[in-house]
Amino acid sequence: MGQIVSSFTGIFSKLWGIDREIRILILGLDGAGKTTILYRLQMGEVVKTKPTIGFNVETLKYKNLTLNIWDLGGQTSIRPYWRCYYANTAAVIFVVDSTDKDRIETAAKELHLMLREEELLDSALLVFANKQDQPGAMTAAEVSQALSLTDLKDRSWSIVASSAIKGEGLSEGLDWLMDVIKEEQL
């Protein structure tokens, strides 16, 4: 009887992703709010952060999935090392500072360069147009246009207006991402 229960548990785990670990990268330029989003998702509150030199890794349980979320520093000197973390990545969360109009072209260049990497060809993409609570923030539609997201034809992607400080848009974005991962990769 114990083996039968164990078999059913294994089957249900595979069907609904229970106990499945999913690797997600949070990337974007420095100062975009990646670490704030990570800890807001994990702890439900804003934590004072410093610029990430290297990476932060946190495990988050969300919708019966175990997410291993890698938050990589976004400084110019660190970006070339992002590729060292691409293997086995189910999804990329790309965070954009919607108030940083001077560097939106740089963000677009880094995003498209990264997405061309072979190890990320099957990875879903969620873009957080972050800092929507700040004056002068570009809308999600403006960020989408600046990043040329409509050029991404062979990938599941979505953009969500967010404010890491207020917690707005984060659950909506993660809900979409989990649905896509369950549909496409599990």
C-alpha positions as a Markdown table, in Angstrom:
| # | Residue | x | y | z |
|---|---|---|---|---|
| 1 | Met | 0.0 | 0.0 | 0.0 |
| 2 | Gly | 2.9 | 2.4 | 0.8 |
| 3 | Gln | 4.4 | 1.9 | -2.6 |
| 4 | Ile | 1.0 | 2.7 | -4.3 |
| 5 | Val | 0.7 | 6.0 | -2.3 |
| 6 | Ser | 4.3 | 6.8 | -3.2 |
| 7 | Ser | 3.6 | 6.2 | -6.9 |
| 8 | Phe | 0.5 | 8.4 | -6.9 |
| 9 | Thr | 2.4 | 11.1 | -5.0 |
| 10 | Gly | 5.1 | 10.9 | -7.7 |
| 11 | Ile | 2.6 | 11.2 | -10.5 |
| 12 | Phe | 0.8 | 14.1 | -8.9 |
| 13 | Ser | 4.1 | 15.8 | -8.3 |
| 14 | Lys | 4.9 | 15.6 | -12.0 |
| 15 | Leu | 1.5 | 16.7 | -13.1 |
| 16 | Trp | 1.3 | 19.8 | -10.8 |
| 17 | Gly | 4.9 | 20.7 | -10.4 |
| 18 | Ile | 5.0 | 19.9 | -6.7 |
| 19 | Asp | 8.5 | 19.7 | -5.4 |
| 20 | Arg | 9.9 | 20.7 | -8.9 |
| 21 | Glu | 12.7 | 23.3 | -8.6 |
| 22 | Ile | 12.6 | 26.0 | -11.3 |
| 23 | Arg | 15.6 | 28.2 | -12.0 |
| 24 | Ile | 14.9 | 31.8 | -12.7 |
| 25 | Leu | 17.3 | 34.7 | -13.3 |
| 26 | Ile | 16.5 | 38.3 | -12.4 |
| 27 | Leu | 18.6 | 40.5 | -14.7 |
| 28 | Gly | 18.7 | 44.2 | -15.7 |
| 29 | Leu | 20.9 | 47.2 | -15.4 |
| 30 | Asp | 22.2 | 48.3 | -12.1 |
| 31 | Gly | 19.7 | 50.3 | -10.0 |
| 32 | Ala | 16.6 | 48.8 | -11.7 |
| 33 | Gly | 15.2 | 47.3 | -8.6 |
| 34 | Lys | 16.1 | 43.6 | -9.1 |
| 35 | Thr | 17.1 | 42.9 | -5.5 |
| 36 | Thr | 14.2 | 44.8 | -4.1 |
| 37 | Ile | 11.8 | 42.7 | -6.2 |
| 38 | Leu | 13.5 | 39.5 | -5.1 |
| 39 | Tyr | 13.2 | 40.2 | -1.4 |
| 40 | Arg | 9.7 | 41.7 | -1.8 |
| 41 | Leu | 8.6 | 38.4 | -3.4 |
| 42 | Gln | 10.4 | 36.3 | -0.8 |
| 43 | Met | 9.5 | 38.2 | 2.4 |
| 44 | Gly | 6.6 | 40.4 | 1.4 |
| 45 | Glu | 8.3 | 43.6 | 2.5 |
| 46 | Val | 10.9 | 46.1 | 1.3 |
| 47 | Val | 14.4 | 45.4 | 2.5 |
| 48 | Lys | 17.1 | 48.1 | 2.3 |
| 49 | Thr | 19.6 | 46.9 | -0.3 |
| 50 | Lys | 23.0 | 47.8 | -1.6 |
| 51 | Pro | 24.2 | 47.4 | -5.2 |
| 52 | Thr | 24.7 | 43.7 | -5.9 |
| 53 | Ile | 28.3 | 42.8 | -6.5 |
| 54 | Gly | 28.0 | 39.2 | -7.8 |
| 55 | Phe | 24.7 | 37.6 | -7.1 |
| 56 | Asn | 22.0 | 36.8 | -4.5 |
| 57 | Val | 20.2 | 33.4 | -4.6 |
| 58 | Glu | 16.9 | 32.9 | -2.8 |
| 59 | Thr | 14.4 | 30.0 | -2.8 |
| 60 | Leu | 10.8 | 30.9 | -3.0 |
| 61 | Lys | 7.7 | 28.6 | -2.9 |
| 62 | Tyr | 5.0 | 29.9 | -5.3 |
| 63 | Lys | 2.0 | 28.0 | -6.6 |
| 64 | Asn | 3.3 | 24.5 | -5.7 |
| 65 | Leu | 6.7 | 25.3 | -7.3 |
| 66 | Thr | 10.0 | 25.8 | -5.7 |
| 67 | Leu | 11.8 | 28.7 | -7.4 |
| 68 | Asn | 15.5 | 29.2 | -7.2 |
| 69 | Ile | 15.8 | 32.8 | -8.1 |
| 70 | Trp | 19.3 | 34.2 | -9.0 |
| 71 | Asp | 19.6 | 37.9 | -8.8 |
| 72 | Leu | 22.7 | 39.0 | -10.8 |
| 73 | Gly | 24.4 | 42.3 | -10.4 |
| 74 | Gly | 23.8 | 44.7 | -13.3 |
| 75 | Gln | 26.8 | 46.9 | -13.4 |
| 76 | Thr | 28.6 | 47.2 | -16.7 |
| 77 | Ser | 31.6 | 45.2 | -15.5 |
| 78 | Ile | 29.4 | 42.3 | -14.3 |
| 79 | Arg | 27.1 | 41.9 | -17.3 |
| 80 | Pro | 29.6 | 39.9 | -19.4 |
| 81 | Tyr | 29.5 | 37.2 | -16.6 |
| 82 | Trp | 25.7 | 36.8 | -16.8 |
| 83 | Arg | 26.2 | 34.0 | -19.3 |
| 84 | Cys | 27.9 | 31.9 | -16.7 |
| 85 | Tyr | 24.4 | 31.5 | -15.1 |
| 86 | Tyr | 22.3 | 30.7 | -18.1 |
| 87 | Ala | 22.3 | 26.9 | -18.0 |
| 88 | Asn | 19.0 | 25.3 | -17.0 |
| 89 | Thr | 17.2 | 28.6 | -16.7 |
| 90 | Ala | 13.4 | 28.2 | -17.2 |
| 91 | Ala | 12.7 | 32.0 | -17.2 |
| 92 | Val | 14.3 | 35.4 | -17.1 |
| 93 | Ile | 12.8 | 38.3 | -15.2 |
| 94 | Phe | 14.3 | 41.4 | -16.8 |
| 95 | Val | 13.8 | 44.5 | -14.6 |
| 96 | Val | 13.8 | 48.0 | -16.2 |
| 97 | Asp | 14.0 | 51.3 | -14.3 |
| 98 | Ser | 11.1 | 53.0 | -16.1 |
| 99 | Thr | 12.5 | 56.4 | -15.0 |
| 100 | Asp | 15.9 | 55.8 | -16.5 |
| 101 | Lys | 15.3 | 57.1 | -20.1 |
| 102 | Asp | 19.0 | 57.8 | -20.6 |
| 103 | Arg | 19.9 | 54.1 | -20.4 |
| 104 | Ile | 16.8 | 52.4 | -21.9 |
| 105 | Glu | 18.8 | 51.8 | -25.1 |
| 106 | Thr | 21.5 | 50.1 | -23.1 |
| 107 | Ala | 18.9 | 47.9 | -21.4 |
| 108 | Ala | 17.4 | 47.0 | -24.8 |
| 109 | Lys | 20.9 | 46.1 | -26.2 |
| 110 | Glu | 21.7 | 43.9 | -23.1 |
| 111 | Leu | 18.3 | 42.2 | -23.2 |
| 112 | His | 18.5 | 41.2 | -26.9 |
| 113 | Leu | 22.1 | 40.2 | -26.6 |
| 114 | Met | 21.2 | 37.9 | -23.7 |
| 115 | Leu | 18.2 | 36.4 | -25.4 |
| 116 | Arg | 20.2 | 35.3 | -28.4 |
| 117 | Glu | 22.3 | 33.0 | -26.2 |
| 118 | Glu | 21.6 | 29.3 | -27.0 |
| 119 | Glu | 21.0 | 28.3 | -23.3 |
| 120 | Leu | 18.1 | 30.9 | -23.0 |
| 121 | Leu | 16.4 | 30.2 | -26.3 |
| 122 | Asp | 13.5 | 28.3 | -24.6 |
| 123 | Ser | 13.3 | 30.5 | -21.5 |
| 124 | Ala | 10.2 | 32.6 | -21.0 |
| 125 | Leu | 10.7 | 36.3 | -20.4 |
| 126 | Leu | 8.9 | 38.5 | -17.9 |
| 127 | Val | 9.8 | 42.2 | -18.0 |
| 128 | Phe | 9.0 | 44.4 | -15.0 |
| 129 | Ala | 8.7 | 48.0 | -16.0 |
| 130 | Asn | 9.6 | 49.0 | -12.5 |
| 131 | Lys | 9.4 | 52.2 | -10.5 |
| 132 | Gln | 6.0 | 53.1 | -11.8 |
| 133 | Asp | 5.4 | 55.0 | -8.5 |
| 134 | Gln | 8.1 | 57.6 | -9.5 |
| 135 | Pro | 7.3 | 60.8 | -11.4 |
| 136 | Gly | 8.2 | 60.7 | -15.1 |
| 137 | Ala | 8.2 | 56.9 | -15.3 |
| 138 | Met | 7.6 | 55.5 | -18.8 |
| 139 | Thr | 4.5 | 53.4 | -19.1 |
| 140 | Ala | 4.8 | 49.6 | -19.7 |
| 141 | Ala | 3.8 | 50.2 | -23.3 |
| 142 | Glu | 6.6 | 52.8 | -23.8 |
| 143 | Val | 9.1 | 50.4 | -22.2 |
| 144 | Ser | 7.9 | 47.6 | -24.4 |
| 145 | Gln | 8.4 | 49.8 | -27.5 |
| 146 | Ala | 11.9 | 51.0 | -26.3 |
| 147 | Leu | 12.9 | 47.3 | -25.7 |
| 148 | Ser | 11.5 | 46.2 | -29.1 |
| 149 | Leu | 9.6 | 43.4 | -27.3 |
| 150 | Thr | 7.3 | 42.8 | -30.3 |
| 151 | Asp | 10.3 | 41.6 | -32.2 |
| 152 | Leu | 10.4 | 38.5 | -30.0 |
| 153 | Lys | 8.4 | 36.1 | -32.1 |
| 154 | Asp | 9.7 | 32.7 | -30.9 |
| 155 | Arg | 9.4 | 33.2 | -27.1 |
| 156 | Ser | 6.7 | 33.6 | -24.5 |
| 157 | Trp | 7.0 | 37.1 | -23.0 |
| 158 | Ser | 5.0 | 39.6 | -21.1 |
| 159 | Ile | 5.6 | 43.1 | -19.6 |
| 160 | Val | 4.1 | 44.2 | -16.4 |
| 161 | Ala | 4.1 | 47.7 | -14.9 |
| 162 | Ser | 5.5 | 47.4 | -11.4 |
| 163 | Ser | 6.6 | 49.1 | -8.2 |
| 164 | Ala | 8.8 | 47.0 | -6.1 |
| 165 | Ile | 8.5 | 49.5 | -3.2 |
| 166 | Lys | 4.7 | 49.3 | -3.2 |
| 167 | Gly | 4.6 | 45.6 | -4.3 |
| 168 | Glu | 2.4 | 46.5 | -7.3 |
| 169 | Gly | 2.4 | 44.3 | -10.4 |
| 170 | Leu | 4.8 | 41.6 | -8.9 |
| 171 | Ser | 2.1 | 39.0 | -8.2 |
| 172 | Glu | 0.5 | 39.5 | -11.6 |
| 173 | Gly | 3.8 | 39.1 | -13.3 |
| 174 | Leu | 4.8 | 36.0 | -11.3 |
| 175 | Asp | 1.4 | 34.5 | -11.9 |
| 176 | Trp | 1.8 | 34.9 | -15.6 |
| 177 | Leu | 5.3 | 33.4 | -15.5 |
| 178 | Met | 4.3 | 30.4 | -13.5 |
| 179 | Asp | 1.4 | 29.7 | -15.9 |
| 180 | Val | 3.8 | 29.8 | -18.8 |
| 181 | Ile | 6.4 | 27.6 | -17.1 |
| 182 | Lys | 3.8 | 25.0 | -16.2 |
| 183 | Glu | 2.3 | 25.0 | -19.7 |
| 184 | Glu | 5.6 | 25.0 | -21.7 |
| 185 | Gln | 8.2 | 23.3 | -19.5 |
| 186 | Leu | 6.6 | 20.9 | -17.0 |
